[in-house]
Amino acid sequence: MDSFDTAKQALVEAGRDLDALFETAVTLPGVSTNPFESWRQTLDAMKAQMAEGVLRVAVVGSIKSGKSTFVNSFFGGDYVKRGAGVVTCIVTRIRHGQDLAATLYLKTWDEVNAEIEQAMVLFPSFDWRGADGKIDIRRQTDREKLGHALELLGDEQLITQGTINMNAVLISSYLQGFDRIKDLMDAPSASKEFGAGEFASHKDFVGHEPLAVYLKDVCLSLPAGQGVEDQVEVADCQGSDSPNPLHLAMIEDYLLQTHFIIYVISSRTGVRQADIRFLSLIKKMGLASNIYFVINCDFSEHESVADLRSLLERITGEIALLRPDPEVFCFSSLFNLFSGIKDELNDKDLARLNQWELDSDMRKFSDYESKRFLDILDQRLTHDRMALLLKSHVDRASMMASGVGDWINITRDFVSQDAGRAEELVRQMAVEKEGVDRIRAMVKNTLDGALRQARLEVGQDVDRFFDPNMGPAVTDLWEFINQYQAPLPETSPGSFTNAVYSVFSDLKRAVDRHMAEQLNPAVARFVKDEEAKIGRLVNDIARPYGTMVDGALSRYEKTLGEMGIVLADQKMSAPDQLDVSRVRRLAGLQVPGLTAAMRYSARVRTEAIMRKSAYSAGSFLKRIFNKESKPLDRNDSKAIAHALARMKEETRKSLEEHFMDFRENLKFQYMFKLLDLSAVTLQEDLSDRLKIFVEGMDQSAGLVNETQAAKEQAREILASMETRRKEIADKLASAGKLTGL
């Protein structure tokens, strides 16, 4: 068992024992209610948070860099489908589980139909919609209309600028896979699980485009002993240079949830232009500090270890231009994978492995680099799991154990005093309690008032960022759209609508790429900056009250000391800083998906573009009936240029509406919630040490009037509670040492 598991187990046991201790308090004579009910609720919340907390590691890189091979070698088995299609973007997540299993999460029919509607904007054919004006792929007539619309596309619409039309491939895949997937889609569950006996079947779905297009997510569960740490998720992401910009946005969405990034670079290609673009994007998002670089080397491509060392030095220098002092490792993922599944290899792959093993220098170099990588990654994962999943819980549980000790000491003193002395003790404690109550009320009222001002300030920041006239990222997008010049077709592609569709496809692809590479990273950076600002706002508000809480505790302890009551040894002062990122992660709060902002084209009004442009088509319209493609004349070009201007206008209008939705979601579903959660968390931190003086003493005071026999029984229970409390404190101290607290 590693240090994380040991610390977690100690924390779980301490929580269970604390809960039992709280339950024992109710059995005391004269204590009619549970003085620790609020702490019991806190323990329940801690259990849920520890169970749900996950440390995420994203494996990224360009297409064919060896990401899936790396992931398979990391887990010691051929689990992840290698070479999945490029039309769909499926992030395959791997987690610890009881048994080997693959769970496929399916899109809903509404999501499928919405994607088809999105892909069919400005399609040359206008008769693909159903009788109700919408599309529903479940209807046979609608599928036939979609198929017919695809048949009408010419080469000019299927391939533009050397790039395949992703919308056409998307719709084609949906149609091809419908018959095989429909029963799964109609099932009550939105997921399909393949157990150990049929685990490999999930690859048929992931690797076959007509089926993969229906998937939303894939999660693999691997049992213990197969390289999967508890509460660590490793994700194999789609290639960053996918021809579909939406895929890049999906990767960005996952990166916003990750704690570490493993960037894989193929030794055959080195650092490519696609890598430079993606690393620049990661840097803009503010995520460059936690990247590990793996040069996935192919033994067959390199003559010697000296060659590999030279490659390592060169690539490290290139990466350092974007990420200073990068941590770079060079080893063969395929060699590691083959070595781990040697008994399962076919003759060809076994021969390759045997050949590689003969090169002892190359093998030793790769083994050394692999071990160096795994050692460093394990250290970081263990440290960060401690910080993310255990640190705050150990702090709070330790505070509870200290508070229980104080309560036991005070309650025991009640039992030991004569009636007159006990009444005086109750009176003096009541005076102190009034002061504590005032502090708690001041903290709450101040935070409530300041929170309203903070919400106003954060809301204004979000509004300014997305302001269509002044927001820097948005105005940059408008400038890009205004300056964009679509490559016009050299010949008539058969109809005006075909020409418009070709031009719009180019425009949308360019706008999507700009959003994925420029706007989305700017949004991610803005969100990180606002998170930091929320932390400063809340901490600045609470800092003077933290000092006030510490002062109240000191006065209270002095008063009790004068009365002969000694409190617990461990004193927990009010926290100096609130870690907003921990609040966000423990609450499972996520930034609205960046991909949402890229689903704007469904709002583009097809009829507006066509009506406004068709009247000026001139001689171009006559070519609709001409079967042969001919060079475009001046009037044709003017008509298409006019249509492009209208497309830009409609695109900007639809984006403005979409940004308005995204802006409001970001404010109300993320920023304001994070602000509220941060304020509540800090208020709890400030008042937790005061809780025992506010919520427990009234019940304990009832012991004063109990019989001598009842008091003797109470003393025995309290002595037993103190013994158990010290054992709990020892467990938490051990957990604290393991976590480095």
RODOLUM-219285 format. One line per 4 residues: number of its first residue (from 0); their letters; for each residue x, y, z of C-alpha. Coordinates in steps of 0.25 Angstrom, whole numbers, plus 5000, padded with zeros to 4 digits. Last residue first. Layout:
NUM> A> X,Y,Z | ...
END
This chain:
740> LGTL> 5004,5074,5025 | 5014,5065,5018 | 5003,5056,5014 | 5009,5044,5021
736> KGAS> 5011,5053,5033 | 4997,5058,5033 | 4992,5043,5032 | 5000,5040,5044
732> ALKD> 4995,5052,5052 | 4981,5047,5048 | 4983,5034,5053 | 4989,5039,5066
728> AIEK> 4977,5049,5068 | 4967,5037,5066 | 4975,5029,5077 | 4974,5042,5086
724> RRTE> 4959,5042,5084 | 4957,5028,5087 | 4964,5030,5101 | 4956,5043,5103
720> MSAL> 4943,5036,5100 | 4946,5025,5110 | 4948,5036,5120 | 4936,5043,5116
716> IERA> 4927,5031,5118 | 4933,5028,5131 | 4931,5042,5136 | 4916,5042,5131
712> QEKA> 4913,5029,5139 | 4919,5036,5151 | 4910,5048,5148 | 4898,5039,5147
708> AQTE> 4901,5033,5160 | 4903,5047,5167 | 4889,5051,5161 | 4888,5061,5150
704> NVLG> 4886,5076,5152 | 4900,5080,5146 | 4899,5070,5135 | 4889,5079,5128
700> ASQD> 4901,5089,5124 | 4905,5079,5114 | 4893,5082,5105 | 4896,5097,5105
696> MGEV> 4911,5095,5103 | 4910,5088,5090 | 4906,5097,5079 | 4913,5111,5082
692> FIKL> 4926,5107,5088 | 4928,5094,5079 | 4925,5102,5067 | 4936,5113,5069
688> RDSL> 4947,5105,5063 | 4938,5102,5051 | 4934,5117,5050 | 4945,5122,5041
684> DEQL> 4946,5109,5033 | 4931,5109,5031 | 4931,5124,5026 | 4943,5120,5017
680> TVAS> 4935,5109,5011 | 4922,5117,5009 | 4930,5129,5003 | 4937,5119,4993
676> LDLL> 4924,5112,4990 | 4917,5125,4987 | 4929,5130,4978 | 4929,5117,4971
672> KFMY> 4914,5117,4968 | 4915,5132,4963 | 4926,5128,4954 | 4921,5115,4949
668> QFKL> 4906,5113,4945 | 4902,5128,4947 | 4914,5135,4940 | 4919,5125,4930
664> NERF> 4905,5121,4927 | 4901,5136,4924 | 4914,5137,4915 | 4911,5125,4908
660> DMFH> 4897,5129,4904 | 4902,5143,4900 | 4913,5137,4892 | 4903,5129,4884
656> EELS> 4895,5141,4881 | 4907,5149,4877 | 4912,5136,4869 | 4899,5136,4861
652> KRTE> 4900,5150,4857 | 4914,5149,4853 | 4911,5137,4845 | 4899,5144,4838
648> EKMR> 4908,5156,4834 | 4919,5147,4830 | 4910,5139,4821 | 4904,5152,4815
644> ALAH> 4917,5156,4811 | 4920,5143,4805 | 4907,5143,4797 | 4911,5157,4791
640> AIAK> 4925,5151,4788 | 4917,5139,4781 | 4909,5148,4773 | 4921,5157,4769
636> SDNR> 4928,5145,4765 | 4917,5140,4756 | 4916,5154,4750 | 4931,5155,4746
632> DLPK> 4931,5142,4739 | 4933,5128,4745 | 4939,5117,4737 | 4930,5106,4732
628> SEKN> 4925,5094,4738 | 4916,5086,4729 | 4902,5081,4732 | 4896,5095,4729
624> FIRK> 4883,5097,4736 | 4889,5104,4748 | 4897,5111,4738 | 4886,5122,4736
620> LFSG> 4887,5126,4751 | 4902,5130,4748 | 4897,5139,4737 | 4892,5149,4747
616> ASYA> 4894,5145,4762 | 4889,5158,4767 | 4875,5153,4771 | 4881,5140,4778
612> SKRM> 4889,5148,4788 | 4879,5153,4798 | 4869,5142,4797 | 4880,5131,4798
608> IAET> 4887,5137,4810 | 4874,5141,4818 | 4868,5127,4815 | 4880,5120,4821
604> RVRA> 4879,5127,4834 | 4891,5124,4842 | 4886,5119,4856 | 4891,5105,4854
600> SYRM> 4905,5111,4851 | 4907,5114,4866 | 4912,5101,4871 | 4926,5106,4874
596> AATL> 4922,5113,4887 | 4917,5100,4893 | 4931,5094,4890 | 4937,5102,4901
592> GPVQ> 4929,5094,4910 | 4923,5102,4922 | 4934,5102,4933 | 4933,5091,4943
588> LGAL> 4929,5090,4958 | 4932,5076,4964 | 4930,5082,4978 | 4944,5077,4982
584> RRVR> 4950,5082,4970 | 4945,5096,4971 | 4948,5097,4986 | 4962,5092,4983
580> SVDL> 4964,5102,4972 | 4959,5113,4981 | 4970,5110,4992 | 4965,5119,5003
576> QDPA> 4976,5126,5011 | 4980,5130,5025 | 4972,5118,5032 | 4967,5121,5046
572> SMKQ> 4976,5115,5056 | 4975,5100,5060 | 4980,5097,5074 | 4985,5083,5077
568> DALV> 4988,5081,5092 | 4973,5080,5096 | 4967,5090,5106 | 4971,5091,5121
564> IGME> 4960,5095,5130 | 4964,5101,5144 | 4955,5113,5144 | 4966,5122,5140
560> GLTK> 4969,5113,5129 | 4955,5114,5124 | 4956,5129,5123 | 4969,5128,5116
556> EYRS> 4964,5118,5106 | 4952,5128,5103 | 4961,5140,5101 | 4971,5132,5092
552> LAGD> 4959,5127,5084 | 4953,5141,5082 | 4966,5146,5078 | 4968,5135,5067
548> VMTG> 4954,5138,5062 | 4957,5153,5061 | 4970,5150,5053 | 4961,5141,5044
544> YPRA> 4951,5153,5043 | 4962,5162,5038 | 4965,5152,5027 | 4951,5149,5023
540> IDNV> 4949,5160,5012 | 4963,5159,5007 | 4962,5144,5006 | 4948,5145,4998
536> LRGI> 4953,5155,4988 | 4967,5149,4986 | 4961,5135,4983 | 4951,5141,4974
532> KAEE> 4962,5148,4966 | 4970,5135,4965 | 4957,5129,4959 | 4956,5141,4950
528> DKVF> 4970,5139,4945 | 4967,5125,4942 | 4954,5128,4935 | 4961,5138,4926
524> RAVA> 4972,5129,4922 | 4962,5118,4918 | 4954,5129,4910 | 4967,5133,4903
520> PNLQ> 4970,5119,4900 | 4956,5118,4894 | 4957,5130,4885 | 4971,5128,4878
516> EAMH> 4973,5113,4874 | 4959,5107,4875 | 4952,5120,4871 | 4961,5122,4859
512> RDVA> 4959,5108,4855 | 4944,5109,4856 | 4945,5122,4848 | 4953,5116,4837
508> RKLD> 4945,5103,4836 | 4932,5112,4836 | 4937,5121,4824 | 4942,5109,4816
504> SFVS> 4929,5102,4818 | 4921,5115,4814 | 4929,5116,4801 | 4926,5102,4797
500> YVAN> 4911,5103,4801 | 4909,5116,4794 | 4915,5110,4781 | 4906,5098,4782
496> TFSG> 4894,5107,4784 | 4898,5115,4772 | 4897,5102,4764 | 4906,5093,4756
492> PSTE> 4920,5095,4762 | 4923,5107,4753 | 4938,5108,4751 | 4949,5115,4758
488> PLPA> 4943,5113,4772 | 4945,5125,4781 | 4955,5124,4792 | 4949,5131,4803
484> QYQN> 4955,5144,4808 | 4954,5147,4823 | 4957,5161,4827 | 4943,5163,4833
480> IFEW> 4943,5149,4840 | 4957,5151,4846 | 4953,5165,4851 | 4940,5160,4857
476> LDTV> 4949,5149,4864 | 4958,5160,4870 | 4946,5167,4875 | 4942,5155,4883
472> APGM> 4956,5153,4889 | 4957,5167,4893 | 4943,5170,4898 | 4940,5184,4893
468> NPDF> 4928,5183,4883 | 4923,5169,4885 | 4925,5170,4900 | 4929,5156,4904
464> FRDV> 4941,5160,4913 | 4933,5173,4918 | 4921,5164,4922 | 4930,5154,4929
460> DQGV> 4937,5165,4937 | 4924,5172,4940 | 4919,5159,4946 | 4932,5157,4955
456> ELRA> 4930,5171,4960 | 4915,5170,4963 | 4917,5156,4969 | 4928,5162,4978
452> QRLA> 4918,5173,4983 | 4908,5163,4987 | 4918,5155,4993 | 4923,5166,5002
448> GDLT> 4909,5168,5008 | 4908,5153,5011 | 4922,5152,5016 | 4920,5163,5025
444> NKVM> 4907,5158,5030 | 4913,5144,5032 | 4926,5149,5039 | 4918,5158,5048
440> ARIR> 4909,5147,5052 | 4920,5138,5055 | 4927,5149,5063 | 4914,5152,5071
436> DVGE> 4912,5138,5074 | 4926,5137,5080 | 4924,5149,5089 | 4911,5143,5094
432> KEVA> 4918,5130,5096 | 4928,5136,5105 | 4917,5142,5114 | 4910,5128,5114
428> MQRV> 4923,5122,5118 | 4924,5131,5130 | 4910,5127,5134 | 4912,5112,5132
424> LEEA> 4924,5113,5141 | 4917,5120,5152 | 4906,5110,5151 | 4916,5099,5152
420> RGAD> 4923,5105,5164 | 4910,5106,5172 | 4905,5092,5168 | 4918,5085,5172
416> QSVF> 4928,5083,5161 | 4933,5070,5155 | 4922,5067,5145 | 4924,5081,5139
412> DRTI> 4939,5079,5138 | 4937,5067,5130 | 4928,5075,5121 | 4939,5085,5119
408> NIWD> 4950,5074,5117 | 4941,5066,5107 | 4937,5078,5099 | 4952,5082,5098
404> GVGS> 4955,5068,5093 | 4944,5068,5083 | 4949,5081,5078 | 4963,5076,5076
400> AMMS> 4957,5063,5069 | 4948,5072,5060 | 4960,5081,5056 | 4968,5069,5052
396> ARDV> 4956,5064,5044 | 4956,5078,5037 | 4971,5078,5034 | 4971,5064,5030
392> HSKL> 4960,5067,5020 | 4967,5079,5014 | 4979,5071,5011 | 4973,5058,5006
388> LLAM> 4968,5059,4992 | 4975,5070,4985 | 4988,5071,4993 | 4990,5056,4995
384> RDHT> 4986,5053,4981 | 4996,5064,4977 | 5008,5058,4985 | 5004,5044,4980
380> LRQD> 5003,5048,4966 | 5015,5056,4966 | 5024,5045,4972 | 5018,5035,4962
376> LIDL> 5021,5044,4950 | 5035,5045,4955 | 5037,5030,4957 | 5030,5026,4944
372> FRKS> 5038,5036,4935 | 5052,5031,4941 | 5048,5017,4940 | 5044,5019,4925
368> EYDS> 5057,5027,4922 | 5065,5015,4928 | 5058,5005,4921 | 5059,5012,4908
364> FKRM> 5074,5014,4910 | 5076,5000,4914 | 5068,4995,4901 | 5077,5004,4892
360> DSDL> 5090,4999,4898 | 5085,4984,4899 | 5081,4983,4884 | 5078,4969,4884
356> EWQN> 5065,4972,4891 | 5060,4980,4878 | 5061,4968,4869 | 5054,4959,4879
352> LRAL> 5043,4970,4880 | 5042,4970,4865 | 5041,4955,4863 | 5030,4955,4874
348> DKDN> 5022,4966,4866 | 5023,4957,4853 | 5020,4944,4860 | 5007,4949,4867
344> LEDK> 5009,4955,4881 | 5000,4950,4893 | 5012,4944,4901 | 5020,4956,4900
340> IGSF> 5009,4965,4906 | 5018,4974,4915 | 5030,4974,4906 | 5022,4977,4894
336> LNFL> 5016,4989,4901 | 5030,4994,4906 | 5036,4993,4892 | 5024,5000,4887
332> SSFC> 5025,5011,4897 | 5040,5013,4893 | 5047,5023,4902 | 5051,5038,4902
328> FVEP> 5047,5047,4914 | 5046,5062,4915 | 5044,5071,4927 | 5044,5085,4920
324> DPRL> 5053,5096,4926 | 5045,5107,4919 | 5032,5103,4911 | 5031,5110,4898
320> LAIE> 5045,5112,4893 | 5049,5100,4903 | 5041,5091,4893 | 5052,5093,4882
316> GTIR> 5063,5091,4892 | 5057,5078,4897 | 5055,5073,4883 | 5070,5075,4880
312> ELLS> 5075,5069,4892 | 5066,5057,4891 | 5070,5055,4877 | 5085,5055,4880
308> RLDA> 5083,5046,4891 | 5075,5036,4882 | 5086,5037,4871 | 5096,5034,4882
304> VSEH> 5088,5022,4886 | 5090,5017,4872 | 5084,5015,4858 | 5070,5021,4860
300> ESFD> 5058,5018,4852 | 5056,5003,4856 | 5057,5006,4871 | 5044,5015,4869
296> CNIV> 5044,5026,4880 | 5032,5032,4887 | 5038,5045,4892 | 5030,5048,4905
292> FYIN> 5028,5062,4910 | 5023,5064,4924 | 5014,5077,4925 | 5009,5083,4938
288> SALG> 5014,5098,4936 | 5008,5099,4922 | 4993,5100,4926 | 4991,5116,4925
284> MKKI> 4982,5114,4914 | 4991,5122,4905 | 5002,5112,4908 | 4993,5101,4904
280> LSLF> 4991,5108,4891 | 5005,5110,4888 | 5007,5096,4891 | 4997,5092,4881
276> RIDA> 5002,5101,4870 | 5017,5097,4872 | 5012,5082,4872 | 5004,5084,4859
272> QRVG> 5017,5090,4853 | 5024,5078,4856 | 5034,5074,4867 | 5041,5061,4864
268> TRSS> 5035,5053,4852 | 5041,5039,4854 | 5043,5042,4869 | 5028,5043,4871
264> IVYI> 5024,5054,4881 | 5015,5051,4893 | 5010,5062,4903 | 5007,5056,4916
260> IFHT> 4998,5067,4923 | 4995,5068,4938 | 4984,5073,4947 | 4973,5072,4937
256> QLLY> 4959,5078,4936 | 4962,5090,4927 | 4970,5080,4918 | 4957,5072,4916
252> DEIM> 4950,5085,4910 | 4962,5088,4902 | 4962,5074,4896 | 4947,5076,4892
248> ALHL> 4951,5090,4885 | 4962,5082,4877 | 4951,5073,4873 | 4942,5084,4868
244> PNPS> 4954,5089,4859 | 4951,5076,4850 | 4964,5073,4842 | 4970,5067,4855
240> DSGQ> 4983,5073,4858 | 4982,5072,4873 | 4980,5057,4871 | 4969,5051,4880
236> CDAV> 4971,5049,4895 | 4975,5037,4903 | 4971,5040,4917 | 4977,5036,4930
232> EVQD> 4968,5036,4942 | 4974,5035,4956 | 4965,5032,4968 | 4972,5019,4972
228> EVGQ> 4984,5017,4963 | 4983,5009,4951 | 4996,5001,4947 | 4989,4988,4944
224> GAPL> 4990,4982,4959 | 4977,4987,4963 | 4966,4985,4953 | 4964,4993,4940
220> SLCV> 4952,5001,4937 | 4951,5007,4923 | 4942,5019,4920 | 4937,5024,4907
216> DKLY> 4930,5037,4903 | 4920,5043,4894 | 4918,5031,4884 | 4909,5031,4872
212> VALP> 4920,5035,4863 | 4928,5023,4868 | 4918,5014,4861 | 4919,5019,4846
208> EHGV> 4934,5022,4849 | 4938,5008,4853 | 4950,5009,4863 | 4943,5013,4875
204> FDKH> 4931,5003,4873 | 4939,4991,4869 | 4949,4995,4880 | 4938,4992,4890
200> SAFE> 4937,4978,4886 | 4951,4975,4893 | 4944,4975,4907 | 4935,4964,4903
196> GAGF> 4939,4954,4914 | 4943,4965,4924 | 4930,4972,4923 | 4925,4981,4912
192> EKSA> 4916,4992,4917 | 4906,5000,4908 | 4902,5014,4913 | 4889,5023,4912
188> SPAD> 4881,5012,4919 | 4866,5010,4915 | 4870,5004,4901 | 4866,5012,4889
184> MLDK> 4881,5016,4886 | 4886,5002,4887 | 4875,4997,4878 | 4878,5008,4868
180> IRDF> 4893,5005,4867 | 4894,4994,4856 | 4883,5000,4847 | 4888,5014,4849
176> GQLY> 4903,5012,4846 | 4903,5016,4831 | 4894,5028,4832 | 4901,5034,4844
172> SSIL> 4915,5032,4837 | 4909,5039,4824 | 4905,5050,4832 | 4918,5052,4839
168> VANM> 4926,5050,4826 | 4918,5061,4819 | 4920,5070,4831 | 4935,5067,4831
164> NITG> 4937,5071,4816 | 4950,5065,4813 | 4962,5075,4812 | 4970,5078,4800
160> QTIL> 4966,5092,4799 | 4951,5087,4797 | 4947,5073,4796 | 4933,5068,4797
156> QEDG> 4927,5081,4792 | 4936,5082,4779 | 4935,5067,4777 | 4920,5069,4775
152> LLEL> 4909,5068,4786 | 4896,5063,4780 | 4898,5049,4786 | 4899,5055,4800
148> AHGL> 4885,5061,4799 | 4879,5048,4794 | 4885,5041,4806 | 4879,5051,4815
144> KERD> 4865,5050,4809 | 4866,5035,4810 | 4869,5036,4825 | 4857,5046,4827
140> TQRR> 4848,5036,4820 | 4852,5025,4829 | 4850,5033,4842 | 4860,5030,4853
136> IDIK> 4869,5041,4847 | 4859,5052,4851 | 4861,5065,4844 | 4852,5077,4846
132> GDAG> 4842,5085,4837 | 4830,5076,4842 | 4830,5069,4829 | 4844,5065,4830
128> RWDF> 4856,5073,4825 | 4865,5068,4814 | 4857,5076,4803 | 4867,5088,4802
124> SPFL> 4879,5082,4795 | 4891,5090,4794 | 4894,5089,4809 | 4894,5103,4815
120> VMAQ> 4894,5098,4829 | 4893,5082,4829 | 4904,5080,4839 | 4897,5087,4850
116> EIEA> 4884,5080,4847 | 4891,5067,4847 | 4898,5070,4861 | 4884,5074,4866
112> NVED> 4878,5061,4861 | 4889,5053,4869 | 4888,5061,4881 | 4873,5059,4881
108> WTKL> 4875,5044,4879 | 4883,5044,4891 | 4898,5042,4890 | 4904,5029,4896
104> YLTA> 4913,5026,4907 | 4922,5013,4905 | 4926,5006,4917 | 4938,4997,4916
100> ALDQ> 4941,4986,4927 | 4952,4979,4935 | 4947,4977,4949 | 4947,4985,4962
96> GHRI> 4951,4998,4955 | 4962,5008,4954 | 4961,5018,4943 | 4964,5020,4928
92> RTVI> 4957,5030,4920 | 4956,5030,4905 | 4953,5044,4899 | 4945,5042,4887
88> CTVV> 4946,5052,4876 | 4939,5047,4863 | 4943,5049,4849 | 4958,5046,4851
84> GAGR> 4956,5031,4853 | 4963,5022,4864 | 4977,5018,4861 | 4980,5010,4873
80> KVYD> 4968,5005,4881 | 4972,5005,4896 | 4974,4993,4905 | 4986,4986,4899
76> GGFF> 4992,4983,4912 | 5003,4988,4922 | 4996,5001,4927 | 5006,5010,4923
72> SNVF> 5009,5002,4910 | 4995,5004,4906 | 4995,5019,4909 | 5008,5020,4901
68> TSKG> 5002,5012,4889 | 4990,5021,4889 | 4998,5034,4889 | 5008,5029,4878
64> SKIS> 5010,5042,4870 | 5000,5037,4859 | 4992,5050,4861 | 4998,5061,4869
60> GVVA> 4999,5061,4884 | 4991,5058,4897 | 4991,5049,4909 | 4982,5056,4919
56> VRLV> 4984,5053,4934 | 4972,5055,4944 | 4973,5054,4959 | 4959,5050,4963
52> GEAM> 4950,5054,4975 | 4937,5046,4976 | 4940,5037,4987 | 4948,5047,4995
48> QAKM> 4937,5057,4993 | 4926,5047,4998 | 4933,5044,5010 | 4936,5058,5013
44> ADLT> 4921,5062,5012 | 4917,5051,5022 | 4928,5056,5031 | 4922,5070,5030
40> QRWS> 4908,5065,5034 | 4914,5058,5046 | 4921,5072,5049 | 4907,5078,5049
36> EFPN> 4901,5068,5058 | 4912,5069,5068 | 4904,5074,5081 | 4895,5062,5079
32> TSVG> 4882,5065,5087 | 4877,5062,5101 | 4891,5062,5108 | 4887,5061,5123
28> PLTV> 4892,5047,5124 | 4902,5044,5113 | 4897,5035,5102 | 4897,5046,5092
24> ATEF> 4912,5047,5093 | 4914,5033,5088 | 4908,5037,5075 | 4919,5047,5073
20> LADL> 4930,5037,5077 | 4924,5027,5066 | 4925,5038,5056 | 4939,5041,5060
16> DRGA> 4943,5027,5059 | 4938,5026,5045 | 4945,5039,5041 | 4958,5033,5047
12> EVLA> 4956,5020,5039 | 4954,5028,5026 | 4966,5037,5029 | 4975,5025,5033
8> QKAT> 4971,5018,5020 | 4974,5031,5012 | 4988,5033,5018 | 4991,5018,5015
4> DFSD> 4986,5019,5001 | 4994,5032,4998 | 5006,5026,5005 | 5006,5014,4996
0> M> 5000,5000,5000
END
